[in-house]
């Protein structure tokens, strides 16, 4: 099932002819990641649903191994796999901790990248956990997230107040709130051509940091209330300003 966020009758006719088993859901404009996936979720009646980014390539056995894992582990509410970039290098956002003030600071400041294997500096991406292992984790990436359909619908799908970024963290937390577990299957992998979707959106920086602000307002208890949120928002706004200046300078 493909949600087309930039409908072209000519392209859709061509693709529908080439891929007759695909169901096409068309939108005249980009409605965002959360809304697009929720539209597809409403149509799904299978045992499992896989949310998959368009800029991904699947290894030959990843779907079968994912389904078999979920069938064997009924406590799992969502399953993610190891993601690699187009050069074959591991993408640390494949598995993540719930964003904390400390973890977010180290991530945004670049310290997490300097100490990628550190449980202290890179708690955001659970750097101390083996990339090729099997782990119970708090947060999975929306680029590849397989969920029992009943659980996905019980959780209400993605929060549509997020246009782009952050909605996968939010859904991961709500699945945990249902008493389910999120698991990372590092022995299966996909290739994620990271940033391909965002590069098509010239306002992706605003979406990214805007989503962070939405998340902060939704989960104030994770950041020490209003004071912690205030500090993080100032930090986010500063980074956004610097990013724009740097981009314009280049």
Buried (B, 14 or more C-beta within 10 A) or exposed (E): BBBBBEEEEEEBEEBEEEEEEEEBBEBEEBBBBBBBBBBBBEEBEEEBBBBBBEBBEBBEEBBEBBBEBBEEEEEBBBBBBBBBEEEEEBBBBBBBBBBBBEBBBBBBEEBBBEEBEBEEBBBBBBBEBEBEEEBEBBBBBBBBBBBBBEBBBBBEBBBBBBBBBBBBBBBBBBBBEEEBBBBBBBBBBBBBBBEEBBEEBEEBBBBBBBBBBBBBEBBEEBBBEEEBBEBBBEBBEEBBEEEEEEEEEE
